[in-house]
Amino acid sequence: MIARRARRGSILRGATVWTSIFLRKNDYEEECRRVRLKTATEAYAEIRREHPKVERKLGEVLNRHDGRRARYHGSGKVLIQELMAGLATNVKRIVRLLSAPHAALRQET
């Protein structure tokens, strides 16, 4: 972005001398432009439509299965705890989907 500004001393003397300087809003302007273009695509909109469903499941793991803190020490034990929480969440989802009244209609078709 090119901006024009008057020199400080020239205004006091009555003569306005304009100079041009180059302003950069941020160092990542080009990357921001690419991301803005990407967000305008239909594929990105489709991904954003799926996002709330995934976030609900992650929230369930965090809130209902104590996913915010580890019960045990050691990365292996923490991994097992998180895998078990994910397994429990998925089993609950599978049971809910299979026991839904419209599940029989989906299986017939």
CORFEN-V75659 format. One record per backbone hydrogen bond with DSSP energy under -1.0 kcal/mol. NH is the residue of the N-H (numbers start at 1). CO is the residue of the C=O. Records with the same first field share a line. If there is no record, write none. Layout:
# CORFEN-V75659
NH->CO  CO
This chain:
# CORFEN-V75659
3->21
5->19
7->17
11->7
13->9
19->5
21->3
23->1
32->28
33->29
34->30
35->31
36->32
37->33
38->34
39->35
41->38
45->41
46->42
47->43
48->44
49->45
50->46
51->47
54->50
55->51
56->52
57->53
58->54
59->55
60->56
61->57
62->58
63->59
64->60
67->61
78->74
79->75
80->76
81->77
82->78
83->79
84->80
85->81
86->82
87->83
88->84
89->85
90->86
91->87
92->88
93->89
94->90
95->91
96->92
97->93
98->94
99->95
103->100
106->102
107->103
108->104
109->105
